[in-house]
Amino acid sequence: MRMLRRPQSAASLIFPRSQTLHPSRFCPTRTVRSRHRRSAICSLPEAETYEPVEGKATNGKLPRPASYEFDTHQGTIDGSDEDEPEFDFLGESTSGNLQLVSPETGKGMISDTKFLGLDDVSSVRDVSISKLRQATKAVLDDMGIASSQYPEGLPERAIFCSRTLNLRAIKALGYDMDYTLVNYDVNAWEGRAYEYGLAYLRDAGCNVDGLTFDPDLVIRGLLIDRKLGNLVKADRFGYVKRAMHGTRMFSWSELRETYGRELVVLRDGGRWQFLNTLFSVSEACLFMQMVDRFDQGALASVPSANSYEALHDLVAKALFRTHVEGKLKAEIIKDPARFVERDPAMARTLIDQREAGKTLLLITNSDLVYSSAVMSYSYDSFLPEGKTWEDLFDLVIVQAQKPDFFTASRGLFEIVTVDGLMRPCYKAKKGGLYFGGSARMVEDALGFDGDEILYVGDHIYTDAALAKMNFRWRTALIVRELEEEVRALSQGRAFRKELKELMQKKEIIGDLLNQLRLIRQRAAFEGMPSGIERGKINAILVQLLLLSEHLDSIIGPMLEQDGKWFSERWGYLSRAGLNDKSQFTRQIEKYADIYTSRVSNFLRYTAFQYFRSPSQSLAHDRSSSHSMFPGSSATAATSGEPGSTGNLVQD
């Protein structure tokens, strides 16, 4: 293996070492301030000026960043002062924003023409959203910018926002590798992991003959009930909405009998195992199949599988050894095309972020040999000539041992030789290649902390939850299944509309039935009101009950089918029941500021995007929009359409 070269700094990839500047402050004809320290200044001679290069490499170098300061006839545009950032009305830092310095007075627009179809700046308040959207798109069209680079048109490739995030103010982006920077064919990877796990169980004396990997058996976000040998889907409150014992789905009555009196408690790790990541798919699939064998008595001769808990421990150990022993990773290194799905837009995305002045980090639990192999395969052919994936990052940490990376102070080692020889060190430095360490060491090395860092990963707990809880880093979650989920939600929209209308009809009929029951109840103590016949009320009640029972016969099967476009067994990834969010969605909203299906989706939003969370609909929003209020709409508030930066879960 060739040695993983120590990554150069962001600036030295673009400028000769003798002319290093921070890219966000590159201005060839004048002295500029450092982005981070007032005292650090540098300049270039007039004879050595450069023009920014847009979108293409020059002489084997990565593109140069454009200047953040330039003059116009209406005033000077400059970046905000990042040494003393202010905060906007949403509480976000203005660091990284552009601002108009010393604007010309008396001019309402930047040109004499009707820019965006507006007479002056004040008329923006009255223009319709649709007209403004069309006008902004026309600006891009006139410049020949492809619409695919603009965040419209591909709802399944959107970035969704749970908590407002100003990407301009982010100074460093840290990335996980597996299922984040490197996309895998899930069926290929997890299918092979399953086969290795199966072989381990066979060696342990388990009867596994006839078992095959079934990727449709489980989805991410489910929970393994180790005590009862079940797999369940819970809503955001912890109520179980669907369940499976072995490979058999529960009926409504079984579900009620088993989980009607208890909630899923994630803190009880001894019983509940949350499927945080796609790496969990093979383990859950194998465990549920082995539960069937356990119930059949086929594992009676295996002492280490004498209970559901013990069986899960055995299966988890089998899959763990698959990863630790490295057999699967050796196969991937040998034939990456079989397992890795390359995305040409990923390299361009990271380059854009570098050019915007972001510090890029790679923090992975994978080892150096494996990381180098899959990253080279995924990125090198899409970079300028002579550049490799290492040149994209300012700091690389392998075998970070997350979650400990975010919870403990661990030893740090610098990798210094071709064969991986390491030496202990006490602090990391930008441009270094390291083994181990901790998040605190990363902050110390960069001079950034808290909400100046955005960490991007695919694991809710080890990538998002711990980074946010322990360090207040901003977080982005990669959920590859979102693309299928958004398409499924679109396919099922008419079905859900019909289902909701049926539920509303049942509610209307139920309201009348309840009123008549109340009249009969009061009549038992006060007598029947004058002019009302008991027989007539009874006849109406019969008709209402017949209607209600008929609606139930339709609604019940429809509820079981709801979400079948994503999963026949489990329904939608983001929903649990007709009107509520799944536990998986709750975890995303709690720990991920933004979430999306793949890193390259950032390309469509640019490194300067201001992600604003949508208005969250509340239970009483429906009352405030009900037709009982004069002039109101009968439609309840929603949280935005897919393709915006709003939330995914909606009607």
C-alpha positions, 0 to 999 in steps of 0.5 A: 500500500502506498503511504497516505500522504499527510494532507496539506493545509487548505491554502497550500493546496492552492498556493505555492508554500511561499505564497500561502493565504487563507482562501476565504481572504484571498485578495491579490492586490492588498494586505488582508486579515487572517480569517481567525486572527487579527494579527496575522496578515500577508500580502502578495506582490502586484506582479504575482496576482491571480484570477479566481478559477471557476469550477475547473482545475488549473495546472493540476491544482485545485481551483482557487477561491474567489475573493470575499471582497469586491467593489461595485458602483453601489458600494463595497461587498465584504464578508462579515467580521468573523473575529467579532461575529454578531447574531441575527434575529434567529440567533444564528451567527452572522460569521461568513455572511456577505455585507454591503459596506458604504452603500450609495444612498438614494438608490432603491435597487442595484440597477436601473432595470427592474431587478427580479421584477421589482420597482425598488427594495420596498416592493419585495414585501408585496411580490408573490412567492411564486413570482419571486421564485420564477424571477430568481430562477430566471437569473440562473437561467440567463447565466446558463447555470443548470437547474440541478445545481439549484435546490429544486426539482429533486425532492428526494435529494433535499436537505431537511432542517430540524434546527435552523443552521447558518452554514456560512458560519460553520468553520469546520466540517467533520465527516464520518466515512462509512455510509457517509463519504463512502456509499455502499451497496447495502445488499452487497455489504450487508449480505456478505456480512450476513454470510460471515455471521452465518458461518460463525453461528454454524461453527458455534453449533447452530443449525443455520441450514437454509437461511438466506439474507432477506433485506426486506425483513427489517428497516433502520429505526426498529428496536430489538426486544432482547427479552422477548425475541421481538422486533418492534417499531415505536412512535415518538412516545415509545408506544409500539405500533408494529411488532414481529416475533421471529419472522412473523408479524403480530396481529393487532390483538397480539400487539395490544396484549404484549405491549399495551401496558409498557413503553420502549425505554431506550435507556434500558440498553439491556433489553432494547437494541436500537437499529441506528445504522444500515450496519444493523440490518444484517444483524437484525435479519439474522437474529429474527431468523434465529428466533424462529429456529430457537422457537422450533427447538433447533438450538437446544444443543447450543448452551450459549443460546438458551434464551432470547438475550443469549441468542442475541449476544451470540448473533451480535458477536458473530457480526462483530467478529465479521468487522473486527477480523477484517475478512469482509473489508479485505474483500472490499479492498480487493474488489471495491466496485462490487461493494462501493457506489461511487458518486462523482458529485461528492468530490465537487461538493468537498472542493466547493466547501474548501474553496468557501474557506471551510476546514475539512476533517475525516474522523472514522472508526475504520483503519488506515489501510481500509480507509485509504483504499475505499476513499481512493476508489471513491474520490481520486478519479474525480479530482484534478490530475495529481490530486488524491483524496488526502488533499481534500482534508486538513485533518485525518483521524483513523480508528477514532473509536467512536463513541469513546472519541466523544466521551473520553480523553484517549491517547493520540498517535501520529502515523509517520511511516509507510508501514503505519509506524506511530508515535505518541503525541499530545496534541493534533495539528492541522495537516496531520494524520492520526490514530485515536485521540478525542473530539477535544483534541480536534477542537484544540488543534483547530481553534474552533469549538461548539457550534463552529463545527458541523459533524456529518455522519450516518449513526444517530448515537455515535455521530450525532447524539454524542457530538451534540450532547457533549460538545454542542457541535452542529450535526448532519445525519446521512439517511440513505433511505430518505430517497426511497422514503420521499418517493414512497410518501409521494406514491402513497399520498392519495392513499393517505388522503383517502384514509384520512377522509375515512377517519374524518367521516368516522369522527363525524358519525361518532360525534352524532352517535355520542350526542344521542348516547348522551340524550339517552343517558340523561333520559334515564335520570331526567326523562326523555326531552319533549318532542323526542321519541326514544324509538327514533333515537334507538333506530338512528343509533343502529344506523350509525353503528352499522356505518361505523362498523363498515368504516372500521372494516375498511380503515383497519386493512388500510392502516396495515397497508399504509406505508407499503410503498416503503416497506410491506411489513413496517410502513414508512421509515418516518411514521408510526401509525396514521398521524405520528412520527416514528421513534427514528424520526424523533431521534433525528429531530432531537439530535440532527440539525439537518438530515439528508440522503447523501453528502453530495446533496450539499452541492445543490445548496452551496456552502453558503446555505442558510437552513431555516427550520419550518414552523412546527404544526401543533395539535391546536393549530387545527382548531385555530384554522377550523371553519368555526372561525370566520374567514379561516381556512379548514386546512390544518397547518403543515410543515412544508413540502419535500424538496424545501429545507423543511421537515420530511414528515408531513401530510 
